[in-house]
């Protein structure tokens, strides 16, 4: 960033980028849950990875890492059994690990 940009403007832009990351993850989760409810399809991983790619492209690495962390939490809370709980069963640990690695790999590629 150029030295002539005021600090308040940088803070506003940074806040805006992180807000977009939250909205993109929320949109991906909402669309995935609607697909699951109405079409009995579960495209959650694809939608989460698309949200991370969009955030990395539009907002940068920091918001993309934040979006990745949000998607991991959303994946664990909404998708893995037992749903709506942060309890992780032993059989879901590999699934969560592979998703986490894939999400961070997408950020690294971006």
Buried (B, 14 or more C-beta within 10 A) or exposed (E): EEEEEEEEEEEEBBEEBBEBBBEBBEBBBEBBBEBBEEEEEEBBBEBBBBBBBBBBEEBBEBBBBBBBBBBBEBBBBBBBEEEEEEEBEEEBEEBBEEBBEBBBEBBEEB
